[in-house]
Amino acid sequence: MGRLSVDLCGVPLDNPVIPASGTFGFGYEFADIYDINLLGTFSFKGTTREPRFGNPTPRIAECTAGMINAVGLQNPGVEKVLSEELPKLKKVFHKPVMANVSGFSAEDYAYTVEKLDAEAQIGWFEINVSCPNVHGGGMSFGTSPAAAAEVTAAVRKVTKKPVLVKLSPNVTDIVSIAKACENAGADGISLINTLLGMRIDLKTKRPVIRNVMGGFSGPAIFPVALRMVYQTAKAVSIPVVGMGGVSTAEDVLEMMLAGAAAVEVGAANLTDPFACKKIIEDLPAAMDRYGIENLKDIIGGVKTWEKT
């Protein structure tokens, strides 16, 4: 075990850097430009029971310090993922992979997880109850403790593999939702998904994306993500995977000090396909600068100000 190694729900990782779902496809696309086995793991494209075309275009737009997207969970459906996407992945990635799953009912989630469960390469399930870009599901589950717990319990019944629930920041009390998921059987919590945002094109007088509103991601949301990771990690006894605006090795260190056992990198992959590779390569030097010998020793290690 090297100085970058960590543990996520009992599964060892060579390092804590994980490309986030929706920003890394099914992995083999990036394998054409570098050896993706240097990653801790990655979370593959959000998968649903049936194929989804996604939202109409335009559905991605850049904005200050980030981007807005409303892709709408475009994916080929679980059957095609099993028959076409994962066999391609096996040829280029030789570690356990994280399966990101979405749905429109608790039964939907359970069906897709049960289908994927037999795939040996899947090491974890990341249950997305926080997508802001679909109607009749997605974020609606992640904004209610009871609904999030219902989905968690349904998935827990059909797999023995670690289940992480991915939460939305578009709530007033993220801790209560995280604790509800923990009580329902979650093995970990992933957060945060995108914030709900909007921009208007002054030339056309129209919103920059067809969906009007979409998920806002990128460096601008990092302080919000860090705060929510800190709050959640203090409140639950299961691992937290932190994400939201992460783009540097220093961001990874901050997330881990706040309580993250591993860290996902999202929008940065869309602006620089080598982002995760660079972060991993930069981590040892960043650790040296701040006197960190082993990453696993700093998880939740943020120091509070002493009262005077």
N, C-alpha and C positions, 0 to 999 in steps of 0.2 A: 504494500500500500504506500503510495507516494504522498507527498505533502499536500497535493491538490485533492486527494481522494476524500469522498464523503459517503454517507449511507442514506438511501432514500427508501423508507418503509421496509428495511431489511434487505434491500438490493444494493450492492456496492456500485459506486460510480467512480471512474478514474478522475473525474473532476465535476464540479457542480454546474457546468454550463450546458443549458438545454435550449435549443431553438424552439420557439413557441409554435403551437398549432396555427396553421393558416399562413405561416411565413416561411415554411420549409418544405411544402408539398408532402410527398411521400419519401423524401430523402434522396432517392436515386438521381433526381434532377441536379442536386448539388454535388453528388459524387463525381460528376463530370469535371468539376473544377478543383476539388481537393478531397483528400481521404477523410470522409465523414466519421470514420472510426475514432478520430481524435476527440470527438464530442463525448460528454458524459452520457447522454442519450439525446433523443429529440421526440417531440410530441407531433405525431403526424396529423395530416389535414383532417379537420372535423368531419366525422362520419355519421351518417344518419341511416335509418332503416331503408328508405327508398332514395333513389337518385334525386338530386336537386340541381336545377339549372342556376339558381341564385337570383339575385335582384337584377332589374334592368340597369343598363349603363346610362350615364357615367356613374360608377360606384366606388371610385377611388380618387382622391384629390389631395395634393400636398397643401399644407398651410404652415403658418409660423411654428417652428419647433415641433413639427409633427405631421400627422396626416389624418384624414377622415376616410373611413371606408364603410361600405354597406354591401359587402359581397353577398351575404345572405346564405352562408353555409353551402356554397356550390361544392358538390362531391358526387362521385359515381354510385353511391349507395353501398351498403355493406357487402352485398354479394360480389360486386366487381372489385371492391377493395381486397376481399379474400382471394379471388380467382386471378386478378391481374396485377394489382398494385403491390401487395406484400411479396409475391414471388420475385418481382423485380428488385425489391428492397433487399431480400435475402442475399442476393448476389453481391451486394456492395457494402452491407452493414452487418456486422457480426456481433452485435451486442443486443441486449433486450431493448425494445422500443416502447414508447408510451403511446397508447391508443386514445385519441381524443374522440369522445362520443357526444352527440347531441340528439335531441328528440323533441316531440310535441306532446308526449304523455309519459307517465312513469312506465307504462307498458312498452312504449317505443324504446326508451333507454334500455330497459331490461332485455328486450329482444336483440338489440344490436350488440350489447355486451355479451350475451350468451353465445351469439354467433362467433364473435371474435375470441372468446375465451379459449377455444380449442387451439388457437394459433400459438405455438410454442414460443415464438419470438416476442410476443407481447408480454412485457414485464409489469406494466402498470396500466390502469385505466384512469384517464382524466375526464371526469364527467362535467361537461360544459353546461351549467345552468345559468349562464351569464351572457349569452350573445344578444346584443342590443339591436340586431338587424333583421330579425325574423318576427313574424306575427303568429300568435297562437302557441307560443312556447318559448324556448330560449330563456331570455332574461326574466320572464314572468315567474319561472320557477325559482330563480336566484334572488328575487326580491322578497320572498316570504320564507321565514324559517320552517313553517309547516310543509310548504311545497318542496323546498330543498330537501328536507328530511324524508319526504315521501319518495322522491327520486332516489336518494341515497339508499334507503332501505330496499327498494325494488331491485337495484343493481347488486346490493350486497348479497341478496339471495341466490344470484346466478353465477357468482364467481368467488373463488378463494384468493384471487390475485389482489394486490393492493389497489384500493380505490381512493383516488384523490378527487375532490369536488372543486371545480373552478368557479369562483364567486365573482359577482358583479360589484363594482365600486359605486354603482348608481343607487345607493341605499343610504339610510340614515344611521343604521346600526349593523355594521358588518359582523361584529363579534357574535351577536345573538344567532345569526345565520350560520356562522362557522361552528358554534357550539351545538346547534341543532343537528348539523351534519355529522359531527363527531359522535353525538349520542345515538344517531341512527346507524352507525357502523362505519363511517369513513375512516380510512387509514391515514389520510393527509388532506391538506387544503391547498389549493392553488389560487393565488390572487396577486394582482388584480387583472380582470379583463378590461376592455377599453371603457373610457368614459363616454357618455353620450354627448356629441357635439354637433355643431352646424356652422357653416360659412356660406356667404352669399357672394356671387360674382356680380360686381358692380356694373359690368358692361351689359350683361344679359338680364340683370335683376332677378336671376333665378338662383336657388341653392346650388352649390357646386356639385352635389350628387343628386341623382334622381330620387333617392329615398328621402330627401330633405334633410333628415338627421342620420348620423352614423356614428360608428365607434371612433373616438379620438384617441390616438396613440402617439408614441414618440417621446423624446426627452422632456417635453413640457409636463408630462404626468408623473415623472419620477418621484417628486416629493410626496404626492398623494399616495402613490403605491407604497413607498417606504413607510409612511405613517400607518397605513392599513396592515401591512405585514407586521410591524411592531405591535400594534394593538392585538392582532389575532394570535400571534405567537405567544404573547403573554397569557392569553385566555384559554388556549387549548393545550392538550398534552400530546397531540399528534404532530408530525412534521408539517411545516409550511414551505411551499415552493413560492418564491417571490418573483414577481415580474411587473413590468410597467415602466417603459422609458429607459431600460437598461441598455447602455451602449459602450461601456468601458469596463476595464478590470476593476477600477475603483468603485464603480457602481455595484459590481458583484460583491465586493468587500463590505460596502455599506448595507446591502440587502442581508448579508449573512450576519453582520453585527446586530441588525434589527431583529433577527430570529429565523431567517430563511435557511433551510437545510440544503437547498439547491436553488438555482436562479435561471429563469427562462428569459430568452432574448427574442423580442418580436420584431417591431418595425425596423430595427437596425439592419435586419437581414434583407429588407426590401430596398434599402438605400446602398448597402454594401454587402454583397453575397459572401464576402470573407469575414464578416463582422465577428462571428463566433470563433472562428479560427484565430483571429487577431486577439480577441479577449483571452482565450486560453493561453496563447503564447505570451501575453503581457502579464498574466497573473503572478508568476514567480517574482518578477522584478517589482511589481506593485506590493507584494507581500513583504519583500525585503525592505522596501522604503518605509513600511509602517511596523516593522518588527514582528511580523507574523510568521511563525514557523510552519504550522499546519492549519489548513482552512477549517477542519472540523472543530478545532479548539476555539474558534471565534463565534460560533453560532449562538446568537442571543447574547453576545458579550458586550453590548453597548453599555456604557457607564452612565449612571444618572448623576445629576448635580447634587452634591451634598448640601443639606440645609444648614444655614448659618444662623 
